[in-house]
Structure formats: structure tokens, C-alpha cells
Amino acid sequence: MTEAVAKHIKKLHQLEKKGNLEVEDLLKILKTPNKEYITPLREMVAQYHWQPLNDELIVPFASWVDALCIYLEEGVQGLVKSIHKTKDFFSIVFGVLEGLPTEEALPAFLEIAHTFSTNITDEQQDFVQKYTYSLCDISHQLKSEKVNKDLHEVFVPILKQIISFGQSKKDEVLMCSAAVCFQAFGNKSDIPYLKALSFTEAYYKNTGKTIAKRIEKKYA
């Protein structure tokens, strides 16, 4: 085991013993991914009886370790394949994807979108919500960069589909999150669409116009 891995694992043990371990501490592994983390992480799951996803208010560290190990073993493709491994495992996978460099995460988000982008069903609502919230987080990292044509062409139809689904469900949080994603994936051609978006709740009312202004400023 390299010194850096050993040091990080030791730190995780210390935090767990003090009751201070948080998911963010595990996700720091993504900064310097190394397969040497896999065995000691799995040993920690057994040693501390960490729980998988559950209906209690217990942090599912075992599921987070599972997703991290899948990534360390198989890369992003492994995460994409495992997204429906168990009920709600997708929420963990999206959390890991958010912690990856955008050039790794975006192709995964695109591939995952193929499972719902033609027609979102009611059963997929939770899945699409989590997908959109995670993509929205990533969009904040990209909002100052001009989008390349390919990303615009693939992501904008997906975002419009999500907004349309949000409108049908009167889910303005979902609509807002998808609209905010345009700050990363939209260009000048999307400004009329964004300005025409209507929300009933005061908190979201100006979302479309605000994002349109960001795009105008970026491409001025």
C-alpha cells in the first residue's frame, strides 16, 4: 500500500472511531483514485458494520464504499452499469459522479440519459430528479465556459424533455434545476426558450430569465 493510501485509510479509521466520519471524507478518494483503496475500504465495512442503503436515518457508508470500489475497479462505465444494482443505488452513483472531473462525468450522464430521454415515465420521477440535481451541481463548474456544439446538441433536448416532464407533474424544483443546467449547456439559440419558461412559485419565477442573462453575458 502506498504511503498516501495508508495515510488516508488511517485518517478514515480515526474519524470513524470518533464518530465524525462523513461521506465527503470517503469521496476525497476520487481526487487520487487508486485500486489499493479497495481492500482496506471493504475491511472497514466489515469492521464497523457499515450499513447499505436503508430506511433508517443511518448513513449508508457500505453503499458509498460499494460505488467507490466499482469506480476504482471498472471506472465510470462500471458506475453506469451498476446504477440500478439495488433500489435507489442510483442516488449513490450520482453522488460519486458529482465528485469526478467533468470530462469523466459528462459522458456518463449522457449515457444514463438514454434510459429515459425519449419518454419519462412516472416510475422514473425520483431517478430523473436525482439525475437533474446532480447535473445541475456540475453545471455550476462549467457556467463560465462556452459550450461546445456537441454538448449543446446532446444535452439541450434532454433538459427540455425533463422540463416538459416537470411541467406535467407541476414539479417546479425539477424544472428549475433543469433550467439552471442551461448555464453550462445552453447557447444564444436557447435564450427565447428560457425567457418563455413560466413558473407559478415566486421563488422560481425569474429562473429562465436569470439563466438567459448569464448566457447573454457569456456570449456577448
BAGU-477528 format. One record per residue: x, y, z of N, C-alpha, C in turn. Coordinates in steps of 0.2 Angstrom, whole numbers, plus 2048, in hexadecimal, padded with zeros to 3 digits. Last residue first. Layout:
BEGIN
XYZXYZXYZ...
END
This chain:
BEGIN
7948BB7837948C278079B8C477D7938AF7887948AF7817948B677E7918B27967968AE7947988AE78D7858BA79578C8BD7987928B979577C8B179177D8B778D7848BA78F77D8A879C77F8A57957808AB7917778AF7A677E8AD7A77818AA7A076B8B27A176F8B77A17778B57A27658A57A27668A879B76B8AE79B7658A47AF7698A07AC76B8A27A575B8AD7B27618AE7B57678AA7B17508A87AB7538AF7A975A8B07AC74D89C7B274F89C7AB7528A37A974B8A27BF75089D7BE75289D7B67418AA7C57468AD7C074B8A87BE7398A17CD7368A57C873B8A77C273C89A7D873F8977D273D89C7CC7368A07E373D89F7E374089D7DD7288A07DF72C8A77DE7338A57DF7218947D57248967DB72989C7DA71F8927C771A8957CB71D8987D27288967B87288927BF7238967C372C8947A77288977AC7288927B373889879A7368937A07328977A573C8A27927358A079173389B79774A8A27937468A879573E8A679674D89678E74E89779574A89D79774A89878074789278474789478B7538A377D74C8A377D74889E78176089C78075E8A27847568A378376689377876189077D75E89678176F89877076989676C76489477177A89B7787758A077676F89E77377A88B78177D89177E77889677C77C88078F77888478B77D88978778487979978387679277F87A78D7858827A478B87E7A278A87C79A7788877A677E88C7A77858887A477087D7A577188079F77788579F76E8797B27738757AE7748797A87628807B67698837B876F87F7B47588787B175987E7AE7608817AF75986D7BA75B86C7B375C8737AF7558747C675C8717C575E86F7BE7488787C274D87D7C475487A7C374286B7C17428707BB7488757BC7438677CE7468637C87478687C273B8707D474286F7D674686C7D172F86F7CF7338757CD73A8747CF7258647C972B8647CD7308697CB7198617C27198677C671F8677CB71A8577B971A8557C071985B7C571C85E7AD7168597AE7158577B57288647B07228687AF71C8647B073185A7B073085D7B77298627B67318567A372E8517A872C8557AE73786279E73086079C72D85B7A17438607A473F8667A67388657A474885579D7478557A574285B7A774885979074485479274285479975286379274B86579074686079175D85B79575B86079A75486279875E85478875D85078F75A85579476185E77F75B85A77F75985678576E86278576886778576286378477885878477585978A76E85E78A77C85777677985177977685378077F86477277A86076E77785A77278886877B78286C77B77D86777779385F77878F85F77F78986377F79686476B79485D76D79085C77379A87176D79487076979186976A79F87577D7A187377779A87177379C88478779B87D78579D87C77E7A888E78F7A388E78A7A28867887A888F7A17AB88C79B7A588C7957A18927AD7A58987A97A88957A379B8877B179688C7AF79A8927AB7A087B7B67A187C7AF79E8837AC79C8797C37A48797C17A587C7BA78F8797C279287F7C579987F7C478C86C7BC78C8727B878F8797BB78D8647C77928647C379286A7BE7808677CD7868687D178C8697CC7788627C27788697C477E86B7C877B8547C377D8587BD77D85F7BE7748527CF77B8517CF77E8557C97678557CC76A8597D17728587D176584C7C27658537C07688577C67658407C97698417C376A8487C275B8417D27628417D47678427CF7508427C97518477CD7598477CF7518357C375283B7BF7538417C374D82D7CE75482C7CA7568337C67408317D17468327D674D8327D273A82E7C473A8357C77408367CC7388227BE73F8247BE73F82B7C172B81F7BF72F81B7C373681E7C37258277B57248297BC7298257C17328297A872C8267AB72B8287B273783279A7388317A173182E7A473D82E78B73782E78E73882D79674A83078774583078273E83178575382F79275283678F74D83678975682579B75082879C74E82E79776281F79775D81B79A75681E79B76A82979376782578E76282079177082E79E76A83179C76782D79677C82679F7768257A47708287A178482D79678282679577C82479978583979C78283979577F83279478C8367A77858397A87818397A17988327A279382D7A678C8307A679D83D79C79B83879879683379B79F8457A879A8477A379884179E7A98407B07A283F7B279D8407AD7B58427AA7B483B7AB7AC83B7AD7B58507A97B784C7A37B58457A47B48547B77AE8547B27AF8507AC7BA8487C37BB84E7BE7B684E7B97AE8437D07B38427CB7B48487C77A48467D97AA8477DB7B08457D67988427D27998497D37A184B7D579A8347D279B8387CC79C83F7CD7968327DF79D8307DD79E8347D77888357DE78C8397E37948387E178482C7D57848337D37888377D87858217DD7898217D77898287D577B8237E77828237E97878247E37708237E07718297E37788297E676F8167DB77181B7D67738227DA76B80E7E477280E7E47748147DF75D80C7E575F8137E77678137E775F7FB7E675A8007E775E8077E976E7F67DE7697F57E37647FB7E37727F97D07757F37D47707F17D97718037C776B8007CA76C7FA7CE77E8067C477A80C7C77738097CA7897FF7BF7867FD7C57808027C878C8057B37897FE7B37867FC7B97928117B878C8117B378980A7B379D80B7BF79880F7C279180F7BE7A48067B47A28027BA79C8057BD7A88117AD7A380D7AA7A08087AF7B18187B67AA81B7B57A68167B27BA8097BD7B98107BA7B28127BA7BC7FD7C37B97FD7BC7B98047B97C28007D07C37F97CC7C27FA7C57BE80C7D47C580B7D47C78047D07B080A7D37B380F7CF7BB80E7CE7AE8007DC7AC7FF7D57AF8047D17B28077E87B58027E57B48007DE7A78117E87AE8137E77B380D7E579C8097EA79D80D7E47A480F7E37A08037F779E7FF7F179F8037EB7A080F7FF7A780B7FE7A68067F87938127FF7988177FC79E8137FA78E80780578C8087FE79180D7FB79380881279580280E79380380778E81481779581481579780E81178081B81878281481578981481277C82182778082382178281C81E76C81F82D77381C82E77681E82775E82083076282682F76982483075781282675981682C75D81C82B75780C81A75181081C75281482276680B81176180981675C80E81777580580976F80A80976A80780D77F7FD81577D7FF80F77880480F78A8018247837FF8217838018197987FA82C7957FF82878F7FD82479F7F38367987F18347957F78317AD7F58377A87FA83A7A17F98397B27EB8307B57EC8367AF7F083A7AC7EB8237AB7E58277AD7E782F7B17F781E7AA7F681E7A87F08237BF7F681F7BB7FA8247B47F98247C17ED8157C27EB81C7BF7EF8217BE7F580A7B97F080C7BB7ED8137C97FE80C7C380080C7BD7FB80E7D47F58097D37F88107CC7FB8117D17F17FB7D17EC8017D07F08087D17FE7F47CC7FA7F47CC7F57FA7DD8067F37D88087F87D28027F97E48027E87E68007EF7E18027F57E08087DD7DC8027DF7DE7FF7E67DD8197DF7E28147DF7DE80E7E17DA82B7DC7D88247DB7DD81F7DB7DA8387E37E08347E17DE82D7E07CE83D7E47D38417E27D983E7DF7C68327E97C58347E27CB8397DF7C88337F77CB82E7F37CB82F7EB7BE83C7FB7C583F7FA7C983A7F67B38347FF7B48377F87BA83A7F67B583280C7B682D8087B782F8007B283F8117B983C8127BA83680E7A584080D7AA84480A7B184280B79E83881679F83680F7A483A80C7A78398267A283B8217A483981A7AB8358377AC8338307A683682C7AB8368447AB83C8407AB83B8397AD82D84E7A682E84C7A58348487B98298517B782F8557B08318537BB81F8487BB81E84F7B98238537BA82683C7B582183D7B58208457C782D83C7C083183C7BA82C83E7D082383C7D08278427C982B8427CD81D8307CC8198367CB81E83C7D18278287CA8258287C982182E7DF82882A7DB82D82C7D382B82C7E381B8257E481D82C7DF82282E7E081E8177DC81981B7DD81A8227EA8288157E382A8147DE8258187F68218177F482781B7ED82881B7F581780D7F58158147F381B8197F681F8027F081B8037EF81980A8038258037FD8298037F682580580B81980380A81D80980482280980380B7FC8078117FB8068158028047FA800800800800804806800
END
